[in-house]
Amino acid sequence: MSFLAAVLASAGEVEMTDLDKNVSELKHKITNLEYDIKEAMEQRYMKFAVVSRDAASLLDTAQSYSNQINNLISRIDSQTKREVVDAMSDLKMFKSTLEENKNSLIIIEQVLEASMNLTSDSQTKLSLADRINKLQTAQHILLNNEHLTKLDVYKPLMREHQRLTDVLHSNCVAAWGKKIVWSENDKESQDSWRVILKISGCPDDICDTVFALQHFDSLNIEVKKFSDKLINLIVKPIIEQNLQVDVVKFVNVSTLTLKVSNTEDEFLSAIIKKLKDVFEFLNSTLPADINEIKIMSYLGSYASQQFCKHFKDIVIFNAIPVKYHNLNNFREELIEVREFNQYLSELGFFEESNDELINYIENIDNLFFTKISQLYYDRARTIIKKDLHDLVEVNNENRWSSDEDVLDDNGFCQKIFAYPQSKVSKSLLEFLDLIDTVASEMSTIPENSTWRYHDILNNITIMYCDVIPLQHCKVLEFHPQQSAVLYNNIMYFTRKLAELSPTYKNLLIVHLLEKLKNLASEILHSQCKQQITQIEKIVNQSDIILMAVNANLGYSVEKSMSQCYDLLSILSDLWRDILPSTVYCKFIGYSCNGLFECVVNKLFTLEDISATSAEQYSSIFNKIIKDIPSFFPEPKEVHRYVPKWWQLNELVYILSSSMKDIENRWADGKGPLANELKVDQIKCLLKALFQNTDRRAALLKHILATAQS
């Protein structure tokens, strides 16, 4: 063997010896490290004990061993090239052993790295974004290595990751709540401030919080809450209550305060300026762009629709004038609305395609008529709800210069609607003023738009017809006086509408006059029917039928008749000073006739009337006949208003007369008795009053014969 070969052989033996020694030592150290790692993991994640050795130190040790393994593998590769064939198997064995240990070290490194990213102590001083990144790194390690799932420490590590994720999520929400602080003051408090919005923190902190909320899919919820409060606590109070806006800015702290305004100006420009101050405050304090998220656009996606609705329905609608001649000046003010819309679009609060405000103001003429219609309808509804009992006297009898009927262009006789002296509600005069206001305003607008005012007048009149009897139905039921007042109101209203017809040629409410007159008549008729029902109830509860055979019941019947008279007397007192004379006579006569008809019908059902009872009947009914005329301005004309007046008189005459007197009163079918009573009715009375004698038979035969002829 040459000297060079001997040297190389000697060097190879030394190298092999060194490799064997180093591999053995390194294998022993790795085994010890595995035990140390296992003990640390058990202490931290499985036994919840204090960790005795630092994870970073263990990781450094593992990485050092890994470097030594890499060096040894490199040396083995070099040695392999110089070794003889018989040494290659030993070197490959060393290499395989080292590679197995390297895989173990890789797993150890991954466990340690995941553990370090999950260490809470290392996260407290980091930003929310960095803490999220660490948790994501740990999650990536734990979910993308199937060898880790076989370790006992894997499930504790996953639980720790979930716990830290939940904690961090709560911290993100809490951090947002500390940066966006709302304060509300009780409206009854003496302090002038109502709402305070405080945004604190530098832009980087706010960006960090927004990024964290986005990561946990909580940004939508928090922005939705913020947008709801922005609309309800700031935008709506500014619009509805005209609150004052104060903005104060310090380093990393900005405050917006709503205060009660000392001025009561509600100009469109003033409200737009206040709303601009709010959006400028938000734009200057909230970050503009975070990871391709534009906060104002994000906020607008939730709040812009509500904002547009309130701005349209309250700000613009309330600013619209109620006089047509002011509409042109208002159109110039709408330029500010267009500029405000452009401003919100540039901020990103409105989408570029959002032209809702612009489209709204383009139709300003329709908005004007919608507003005045709503205004007039609301006023009409308010007046209709007012009480009826506050009265004022009206008298228009002397306004007609001649007795001739004057016809208007529509063929209505104006004298028909002349309203005599009577009383109406003050609320009706308010309603008529409203009608006159609408009709007067109609003369100031272009001819092609007058139909809108026609509709308003028509609808107001229909509203009066339909609503007023329902609104006062309870009062009408229990207070007859209110029925008379409402009758006067409706008839006076009818007369005023008829007067408007020739003045405003195209007025479309004339067709409602008949409906109003029928409504008025129906109200009083309904009241009369109610009183007649009460009278019938009193008569039916009396002993008027039993008295025919029992004279002792006369007091009971007299008492019931007195009650009926008192009822009519009260009705007369309530109506006499309210209704026009002719109307009063008509309806009080209708009520009295109800009593007469009830009494007459009862008497015709009697089959036997004793002489004493007949005398008492005559006395009781004579008293009614004597007292009833006092209800009328002209007592002698009572028969004009009470159709049963003469019939009851003739019936009383029969009760107190002999058969001879009855025959004379009949006068061969030409006397007063024949005019008021039918033959069958006379026969019933005669059979009830007189015994069945030849004289009675002869009289009945005579009445029948003369009636037929």
Secondary structure, DSSP 4 states (H G I P E B T S, - for coil): --HHHHHHHHHHHHHHHHHHHHHHHHHHHHHHHHHHHHHHHIIIIIS-PPPSS-HHHHHHHHHHHHHHHHHHHHHHHHHHHHS-GGGHHHHHHHHHHHHHHHHHHHHHHHHHHHHHHT-GGGTTTS-HHHHHHHHHHHHHHHHS-TTGGGSTTHHHHHHHHHHHHHHHHHHHHHHHHHHEEEEE--TTSSSSEEEEEEEES-HHHHHHHHHHHHHTT-HHHHHHHHHHHIIIIIIHHHHHH--EEEEEEETTEEEEEEE--S-----HHHHHHHHHHHHHHHHHHS-SEETTEEHHHHHHHHHHHHHHHHIIIIIIHHHS-SSGGGHHHHHHHHHHHHHHHHHHHHHTSS-TT--HHHHHHHTHHHHHHHHHHHHHHHHHHHHHHS-S--EEEE--GGG--SSSPPB-TTS-BGGGG---SEEEEHHHHHHHHHHHHHHHHHTTS-GGGHHHHHHHHHHHHHHHHHHHHHHTHHHHHH-HHHHHHHHHHHHHHHHHHHHHHHHSTT---GGGHHHHHHHHHHHHHHHHHHHHHHHHHHHHHS-TTGGGT-GGGHHHHHHHHHHHHHHHHHHHHHHHTTS-HHHHHHHHHHHHHHHHHHHHHHHTT-S---HHHHHHHHHHHHHHHHHGGGGSSSGGGGGGT-TTHHHHHHHHHHHT--HHHHHHHHTTTTSHHHHHS-HHHHHHHHHHHS-S-HHHHHHHHHHHHHHH-
